[in-house]
């Protein structure tokens, strides 16, 4: 029983990491670009940095939502069918 539980937890952690990676990478890229623009222009308004990052991450989440759900459903199916 113990090795099965360890394998399920490992799969869950890896699946969570893989599912969240696209949104996190886009958020990081947009934040870096906006930070460079803010540093170059001298505009240091917090909303200027937050709004583009949230919009980009929301778009990525909407685009990758079917793939994310497929991965999570596969994980749940393998978890439920364990002996």
Buried (B, 14 or more C-beta within 10 A) or exposed (E): EEEEEEEBEEBBEEBEEEBEEBBEEBBEEBBEEBBEEBEEEEEEEEEBBEEBBEEBBEEBBEEBEEEBEEBBEEBEEBEEEEE
